Amino acid sequence: MLTGLKKLLINWIAHFVMMWIAITAFTLIPYLYHVHMWGNYIVNTDGTPVSGWQYATNLRSDLFVVALCILLTEAVRIFLFKKYHFIVFIGGCLLTGMISCAGIIYLRPNVFKQQGKLSAIEPILYIAVYAFIYVIVRDYYLQYKNRKLYRIQQSENELHALKAQLNPHFLFNALNYLYGTALKENAPDTAHGIDIMSDMMRYTIHGMHENFVQLQDELKFMENYLRLQQVRLPAKESIKINKQIVSDDHKQKIAPLLLLPFIENAFKYGISMDAQCEVQIKIVVVENELQMEVFNTIVQNRAEVGGNNTGIKNTIKRLDLLYPDSYRLDHKNTGLDYKVSFWLKLSS
């Protein structure tokens, strides 16, 4: 809620400043032009001509109504548009027009008397149409901007990945060789780990070039990652790893490698070979909603682990680009443990 109010305040200020500049310019420029060409035609009570600054400041009462209209328009865009049925959004636009018109009547009680009572309907419709068009155009612009930013970011990620990685065919051939060697040396656990890693690498390279992948493939990748972690870590009573991944059979899709950074962080900062530690991962998918909770103890009195949470930051950027207004991410750090709660509305 606080995030929504902060967004409302920032957008309202920016929108109002632009509108104030536009109104002042369209009102003041014709007045100054007329004064320049034919002289002053408006004077003060003492007979002195009205300056441009005075003429501009006389718009203060009108700007109050403009500020109210813009505030309501931004509120409709942030809290109603795409959050509820389209009819609710239209109703919000009409309500914006009615409240703004009430502000006009309050500041200028006689403004509609000369033209009749029904004349108030026109400004209501004008303001409602403005709110409607503004929200639609703003949403289209944001979607276009997000798509463009995502394409740029995806191209940069692919370029960095291509620069950093070795030839995939060489890696897969090497893994196949190690897999066969492990079987010959009667090391089935090692062979199984190599096989899992090979599957993970194929998925990573495939997912790098896709915007969305099958959810089941992403969950299988998570399962493989957790298996490798359990193989890597020694069997100690002080190390507890609990996982639960539950999904239905629907054909949802998800952006690839979206969940991994949160789980990686749990193992990165929550596992100790000497102290009591615990990692819990729960992923539940019901219809078109994914709910993930990741919990880990925070290891005390240890050297800082290298890194600056770049993976988490990039993931949040991807979420903002691909799932605007369709995800929630909360985290809680008590100093002793860390918990991430993540909700995502999936696409079909």
Secondary structure, DSSP 8 states (H G I E B T S, - for coil): -HHHHHHHHHHHHHHHHHHHHHHHHHHHHHHHHHHHHH----B-TTS-B--HHHHHHTTHHHHHHHHHHHHHHHHHHHHTTTTS-HHHHHHHHHHHHHHHHHHHHHH-TTTTTTT-GGGGHHHHHHHHHHHHHHHHHHHHHHHHHHHHHHHHHHHHHHHHHHHHS--HHHHHHHHHHHHHHHHHTT-HHHHHHHHHHHHHHHHHHHHTT-S-EEHHHHHHHHHHHHHHHHHHS---TTEEEEEEEE--S---EE-TTSSHHHHHHHHHHH--SSS-EEEEEEEEEETTEEEEEEEEE---S----S---HHHHHHHHHHHHHSTTSEEEEEEE-SSEEEEEEEEE-B-
